[in-house]
Amino acid sequence: MVNPKIAFIGAGSTVFMKNIVGDILQRPALSGATIALMDIDAERLGEAEIVARKLVDTLDACAEITASECQREAVDGADFVICAFQIGGFHPATVTDFEIPKRFGLRQTIGDTLGVGGIMRGLRTVPHLWKLCDDITALCPGAILLQYVNPMAINCWAINARYPDIRCVGLCHSVQETINSLAWDLEIPVERMQFTCAGINHVAFFLTLEERLRDGRTEDLYPRLLAEYAAGRIPKPNREYPNCPNLIRYEVMRHLGYFVTESSEHFAEYVPWFIKNGHPELIDKFQIPLDEYVRRCEEQMATWQQISESFRKADRLEVSQSKEYAADIINSVWTGESSLIHGNVRNGHLIAALPKDCCVEVPCYVDGSGIHPIRQQSLPPQLTALMRTSVNVQELTVAALMHRNPAFVRHAALLDPHTAAELDPDQISNLIDALIAAHGDLLPSWLQAPASSNG
């Protein structure tokens, strides 16, 4: 049987690459794949190549590993393209996205999906994704693009708008992490949990949440979840991020009736309710970790040399199955063995209450013919209403990119729920000007042009 070629763009994200490639090589049908690593950072690419080759040895696979700084070389003839890069890196781009808004009195926690941080990240990322799509169209037009880069919804919307023929699915681990978190809080084995989840990336909700009982019946877990939260017995401490108590998601469930997929610290910056100037008691009450993404990045950079050295010295690497969907998708398409994922795709008619062109996150069956999103029944109206406040920002950011119009960037920021709750229109406009100036050449050149007020 012919083996697949899998291109990994942004392979210098070595730990993430290790997880994904490790998942792939543990699948018997994929163990002979060609893995084409690509990154623009030669040093990080070299580290990634060392790790990938040690994965092959550890798993006794027969995969071929290649490494290149040329994107076209990596994707040429690929069957699957995995995309996981960050334009501008932590320094200077992410730091800029946090520090300049702070000068205006606007605080963020993660800043990579919505808000001014998410808008700026989308503006500097999408042109590079479009260039990748150009290369896929020319060199591997039938390939499936597994898009892992944030801001997920903005990026996938922009890809679908300009390259509708590319087989693209956006992948996140919010659903998988959340169901594990709920199982942890309720002390239920995760394999006994069953659910239906849909919405948009990071603002998807568990529409049903049940436990499969030993006698074959199912029990609705929402009454128990609400009662345990009201009694103060949950949420339990976060095992991975102990400084990020999971209070906000439970509070949102108390008011809206459903549990959201994104973490509390992240969700806090999607809505106007929790991070407010002049109200530090909200930060204290809900234990919101401001600047959390900056803190995580600094911790990761501080430990990277130690991790990298351990990879270089080890003869064999510790390998386990991660929570990511990439290997499931590749295995299903390549072998025909079906799987179920949650993917980010163009809406069309999947969620009737949301715009057709927007990007939605829904269950998808995957088989030998590709990825098949599942149309949803009507969602509770309060949930789609909340989703639309994020969709507004995504739509205007994509419009700015598609039409090369700086005015739409300002409109996106004006309609962002958290930004609008903190700053007045002139402050928002001045903030966007400051961010554009600071990012400079990381952003498209048309952003430096004077903006018309009405677009």
Sequence and secondary structure as in RCSB ss.txt:
>XXXX:A:sequence
MVNPKIAFIGAGSTVFMKNIVGDILQRPALSGATIALMDIDAERLGEAEIVARKLVDTLDACAEITASECQREAV
DGADFVICAFQIGGFHPATVTDFEIPKRFGLRQTIGDTLGVGGIMRGLRTVPHLWKLCDDITALCPGAILLQYVN
PMAINCWAINARYPDIRCVGLCHSVQETINSLAWDLEIPVERMQFTCAGINHVAFFLTLEERLRDGRTEDLYPRL
LAEYAAGRIPKPNREYPNCPNLIRYEVMRHLGYFVTESSEHFAEYVPWFIKNGHPELIDKFQIPLDEYVRRCEEQ
MATWQQISESFRKADRLEVSQSKEYAADIINSVWTGESSLIHGNVRNGHLIAALPKDCCVEVPCYVDGSGIHPIR
QQSLPPQLTALMRTSVNVQELTVAALMHRNPAFVRHAALLDPHTAAELDPDQISNLIDALIAAHGDLLPSWLQAP
ASSNG
>XXXX:A:secstr
    EEEEETTT HHHHHHHHHHHHTSGGGTT EEEEE S HHHHHHHHHHHHHHHHHTT   EEEEES HHHHH
TT SEEEE   TTIIIIIIHHHHHHHHHTT   SS SSSHHHHHHHHHHHHHHHHHHHHHHHHH TT EEEE  S
SHHHHHHHHHHH TTSEEEE  SHHHHHHHHHHHHHT  GGGEEEEEEEETTEEEEEEEEEE TTS EEE HHHH
HHHHHTT  S   SS TT   HHHHHHHHHHSSEESS HHHHTTTSSSS  TT HHHHHHHT  TTHHHHHHHHH
HHHHHHHHHHHHH SS      S SHHHHHHHHHH   EEEEEEEE TTSSTTS TTSEEEEEEEEETTEEEE  
     HHHHHHHHHHHHHHHHHHHHHHHT HHHHHHHHHH HHHHHH  HHHHHHHHHHHHHHHGGGS GGGGS 
  S  
